[in-house]
Amino acid sequence: MQNKLEAELADIVNSIRPFDEASAEKARQHSAQLTKPPGSLGKLEELAYQLAGIGGELWPDLRRKAVIVIAGDHGVCEEGVSAFPAAVTPQMVMNFLNGGAAVNVLARQAGAEVVCADFGVAASLEHERLISRNIVRGTANMAKGPAMTRMEALRALMAGVELAREQAEKGIRLFATGEMGIGNTTASAAITSLVTGMPPEEAVGRGTGINDEGWRRKVEVVKRAIAVNAPDKEDPIGVLAAVGGAEIAGLAGVAIGAAASGCPVVLDGYISSAAALLAVQIAPSVLPYMIASHLSQEQGHAGALGAMGLKPMMQLEMRLGEGTGAVLGFHFIDAALLLMNEMATFESAGVTRE
């Protein structure tokens, strides 16, 4: 079964369409004709070129958009790494489903759907709008051994791929990654440290708002998890199994599935970016499909993005997660496409260039 899933994953990775440089160049040429100094729209212009290269056309219709919020619990919480108890995870999932969380508010403003999925919550959840793909009832404590088996990590990854592809088949053309899972900044720090070589002291942040003592304890837990499991950093599925989480695996899968469906994926904060690091290891062709929304207050986030060569669109000192920063990024994408579609050219406006 494991070999079959890995073969299926390889087939999906191989199906990802290469970035269309010709369409990106057409976008650059079009932008040069618009009534503005060259490059004066900064990152919005670069974003428009990227979207053209992803979609293979001028200009892709990205009006149908969704934030995929995946939830999972973490056994490492028993080490005291979070300011909140693990019981908050299922409670917040219900909040998402009932429309009361920050990501719901921002998604409504952006005209986006919120798709909430349970990949690893340590509780039985039922709701008509919940997508239930529970792989594990919470991970094991990674400070004492692997968080998941390799098979569980692979199943969660593939479930994320399929979730993205299903949403694309329903008409979603623009994705954002979001998450919920008390303890998941600890897992993300361990992943980032392993993949980038960043020391745990630089990868570990404050998460839900722990104090200095809690931060030092969290650093030691990450060090212990890496030492106990000693995963091969060149084996992304092995890293996921050793120190990851079901929702992190799911988010990596969403990025791969979105790219395989020809859709851009907007990354949220630290957890989404840790998942993206692994997705890019599995499928380097996914990288051009990724858009970094914001720079989190989590200190390891800049290093995770930098390792992928991604530059965030904004810095709002956010650290909430849920996909909130990524949904805010939707507005910049809308703006970039509207500018390219609706601005007059020098010729049509009768404006002198020189």
RANOR-V885713 format. One line per field, one symbol per residue. ss: DSSP state (H for helix, E for strand, L for the rest). psi: psi as a letter, one per 30 degrees, with the letter a starting at -180 (. if undefined). burial: I if it has 24 or more other ideal C-beta (glycine too) atoms within 12 Angstrom, else O. A space follows every 50 residues. Layout:
# RANOR-V885713
ss=???
psi=???
burial=???
This chain:
# RANOR-V885713
ss=LHHHHHHHHHHHHHLLLLLLHHHHHHHHHHHHLELLLLLLLLHHHHHHHH HHHHHLLLLLLLLLEEEEEEEELLHHHHHLLLLLLLLHHHHHHHHHHLLL LHHHHHHHHHLLEEEEEEEELLLLLLLLLLEELLLLLLLLLLLLLLLLLH HHHHHHHHHHHHHHHHHHHLLLLEEEEEEELLLHHHHHHHHHHHHHLLLH HHHLLLLLLLLHHHHHHHHHHHHHHHHHHLLLLLLHHHHHHHHLLHHHHH HHHHHHHHHHLLLEEEELLHHHHHHHHHHHHHLHHHHHHEEELELLLLLL HHHHHHHHLLLLLELLLLLLLLLHHHHHHHHHHHHHHHHHHHLLEHHHHL LLLL
psi=eeeeeeeeeeeeeffkklkjeeeeeeeeeeefflilkkgfgbfeeeeeee eeeefgljkkjgejlkkjjkkklkffffghflfklffeeeeeeeeefggg leeeeeeeefhlkjjkkjfhkhljkkkffkjjhjeliklljfffakelle eeeeeeeeeeeeeeeeeefffkfkkkkllkjkfffeeeeeeeeeefgkke fffkafbghlaeeeeeeeeeeeeeeeeeehljffieeeeeeegaleeeee eeeeeeeeefggklkkkbbeeeeeeeeeeeeeifffeffkkkeljlfkff eeeeeeffgkkkfljghlhebfgeeeeefeeeeeeeeeeeefklleeffh kke.
burial=OOOOIIOIIOOIIOOIOOIIOOIIOOIIOIIIOIOOOOOOIOIIIIIIII IIIIIIOIIIOIOOIIIIIIIIIIIIIOIIIIOIOIOIIIOIIIIIIOOO IIIIOIIOOIOIIIIIIIIIIIIOIOOOOIIIIIIIIIIIIIIOOIIIII IIIIIIIIIIIIIIIIIIOOOIIIIIIIIIIIIIIIIIIIIIIIIIOIOI OOIIIIIIOIOOOIIOIIIIIIIIIIOOIOIOIOOIIIIIIIIIIIIIII IIIIIIIIIIIIIIIIIIIIIIIIIIIIIIIIIIIIIIIIIIIIIIIIII IIIIIOIIOIOIIIOOOIIIIIIIIIIIIIIIIIIIIOIIOOIOOOOOOO OOOO
